[in-house]
Amino acid sequence: MARRRQAFGEGFALLAECLLTGVWLVLAALPVVTLPAALAAAARHVAAYVDGESTGWGGFWADFRIAWRESWRTGLTVVGAALLLALNLLVLAQEGVPGRPGFALATFVVAGLAAAVLLRAAAAWAPGARWRSLFAGALAETRGDASGTGILVGGVAVLAVCAWMLWLLVVPMSGCLIGAAVAVRRRRFAREAEDREV
């Protein structure tokens, strides 16, 4: 019973840390172009917390500054891709566009998959890592780990619905989504380790 209570307490503490990380993430991502750096710093913070390392506000912002110096071009690319998807949806919102439902669905699927790749790349970030390599690895993981990709795309969909219902929910849900990205990455490593042992 005591062990179960301890596991519950640890899980609840992790949830609280993810919610707090969501606040830091949203603050860091407010300029929009800083989104990749904010995601990377948030993922690194959650991973450090899970590993029992001493981490906090100062560590998050130190990682964010390093990630921003390395990712500002990536941030511009992400903003450009988001604007392109938004323009596509704006065109599809007009009456008389042939195949509108199918194209809208395809746009949402592409947006969800792109977000999953971005989350995987951010979860793999470490100071000095090249974002081009991170995205290449994230793309391979997205194709090779269908269940993990499903978890991340589902998380992005929940975040979008929460933002549509009440925009303030973006803050806690962002932290939960980062927690999911870290968990998906660690689950893949655990599975690979099991396969090597077999």
C-alpha positions in Angstrom: 0.0 0.0 0.0 2.8 2.4 0.9 4.5 1.6 -2.4 1.3 2.4 -4.3 1.0 5.7 -2.5 4.6 6.5 -3.3 4.0 5.7 -7.0 0.8 7.9 -7.0 2.7 10.7 -5.3 5.6 10.5 -7.9 3.1 10.5 -10.8 1.2 13.4 -9.3 4.5 15.3 -8.8 5.4 14.7 -12.4 2.1 16.0 -13.6 2.5 19.1 -11.6 6.0 19.6 -13.0 4.6 19.2 -16.6 1.9 21.8 -15.8 4.5 24.2 -14.5 6.7 23.5 -17.6 3.7 24.4 -19.7 3.7 27.9 -18.2 7.4 28.4 -19.0 7.0 26.9 -22.5 4.1 29.3 -23.4 6.0 32.3 -22.0 9.1 31.3 -24.0 7.1 30.6 -27.2 5.2 33.9 -27.2 7.3 35.4 -30.0 6.3 32.3 -32.0 9.6 32.1 -33.8 11.1 30.8 -30.5 8.8 27.8 -30.5 11.4 25.1 -31.3 13.8 26.5 -28.7 11.0 26.6 -26.1 10.0 23.0 -26.9 13.6 21.8 -26.6 14.2 23.5 -23.3 10.9 22.3 -21.9 11.6 18.7 -23.0 15.1 18.8 -21.5 13.7 20.1 -18.2 11.1 17.4 -18.0 13.6 14.7 -18.9 16.0 16.1 -16.2 13.2 16.0 -13.6 12.4 12.4 -14.4 16.0 11.5 -14.0 16.1 13.1 -10.6 18.5 15.9 -11.6 18.4 19.3 -10.0 16.5 21.5 -12.4 14.3 24.6 -12.3 13.5 28.0 -13.7 17.2 28.9 -14.2 18.1 25.7 -15.9 15.1 26.0 -18.3 16.0 29.5 -19.4 19.7 28.6 -19.7 18.7 25.8 -22.1 16.3 28.1 -23.9 19.0 30.7 -24.6 21.3 28.0 -26.0 18.5 26.4 -28.0 17.5 29.8 -29.4 21.0 30.6 -30.7 21.0 27.2 -32.5 17.4 27.2 -33.7 16.4 30.7 -34.9 16.5 29.6 -38.5 14.4 26.5 -37.6 12.0 28.9 -35.9 11.5 30.9 -39.0 10.9 27.7 -41.0 8.3 26.5 -38.5 6.5 29.9 -38.7 6.6 29.8 -42.5 5.2 26.3 -42.6 2.4 27.2 -40.1 1.5 30.3 -42.2 1.3 28.1 -45.3 -1.0 25.6 -43.6 -3.1 28.5 -42.2 -3.4 30.0 -45.7 -4.4 26.6 -47.1 -7.2 26.4 -44.5 -8.3 29.9 -45.3 -8.6 29.0 -48.9 -10.5 25.9 -48.0 -12.9 27.9 -45.9 -14.3 29.6 -49.0 -17.4 28.2 -50.6 -17.1 26.4 -54.0 -13.7 24.9 -53.5 -13.8 21.4 -55.1 -13.0 18.5 -52.7 -13.0 20.9 -49.8 -13.6 18.3 -47.0 -10.9 15.9 -48.2 -8.3 18.7 -48.6 -9.2 20.1 -45.2 -8.7 16.6 -43.6 -5.4 16.2 -45.4 -4.3 19.6 -44.1 -5.1 18.7 -40.5 -3.3 15.3 -40.9 -0.2 16.9 -42.3 -0.2 19.6 -39.6 -0.5 16.9 -36.9 2.3 14.8 -38.3 4.5 17.9 -38.7 3.8 18.8 -35.1 4.8 15.2 -34.1 8.1 15.5 -35.9 8.8 18.8 -34.3 8.0 17.4 -30.8 10.3 14.4 -31.4 13.1 16.6 -32.6 12.7 18.9 -29.5 12.7 15.9 -27.2 16.0 14.7 -28.7 17.7 18.1 -28.5 20.8 18.6 -26.5 23.2 21.6 -26.5 25.3 21.5 -29.7 22.9 19.2 -31.6 22.2 20.2 -35.2 18.5 20.7 -35.9 18.8 19.3 -39.4 20.0 16.0 -37.9 17.4 16.1 -35.2 14.6 16.5 -37.8 16.0 13.7 -39.9 16.0 11.4 -36.8 12.6 12.6 -35.8 11.2 11.8 -39.3 12.6 8.3 -39.2 11.2 7.8 -35.7 7.8 9.1 -36.8 7.7 6.5 -39.6 9.1 3.7 -37.6 7.1 4.1 -34.4 3.5 4.3 -35.4 2.1 4.0 -31.9 4.3 6.8 -30.5 3.3 8.9 -33.5 -0.3 8.2 -32.8 0.1 9.3 -29.2 1.8 12.6 -30.2 -0.8 13.3 -33.0 -3.6 12.6 -30.5 -2.0 14.9 -28.0 -1.8 17.7 -30.6 -5.4 17.1 -31.4 -6.4 17.3 -27.8 -4.4 20.5 -27.4 -6.1 22.0 -30.5 -9.6 21.1 -29.1 -8.7 22.5 -25.7 -7.5 25.8 -27.3 -10.7 26.0 -29.3 -12.8 25.5 -26.2 -10.9 27.7 -23.8 -7.6 29.3 -24.9 -6.2 29.3 -21.4 -6.1 25.5 -21.5 -3.2 25.8 -23.9 -0.9 26.4 -21.0 -1.4 23.2 -19.0 -1.9 21.1 -22.1 1.4 22.3 -23.6 3.2 20.9 -20.6 1.4 17.6 -20.8 2.2 17.4 -24.5 5.9 17.9 -23.8 5.7 15.2 -21.1 4.2 12.9 -23.7 7.0 13.6 -26.2 9.6 12.7 -23.5 7.7 9.6 -22.6 7.4 8.4 -26.2 11.2 8.9 -26.7 12.0 6.9 -23.5 9.6 4.2 -24.4 11.3 3.7 -27.8 14.7 3.5 -26.1 13.3 0.9 -23.6 11.9 -1.2 -26.5 15.2 -1.0 -28.4 17.0 -2.1 -25.3 14.6 -5.1 -24.8 15.1 -6.1 -28.5 18.9 -6.1 -28.1 18.6 -8.3 -25.0 16.5 -10.8 -26.8 
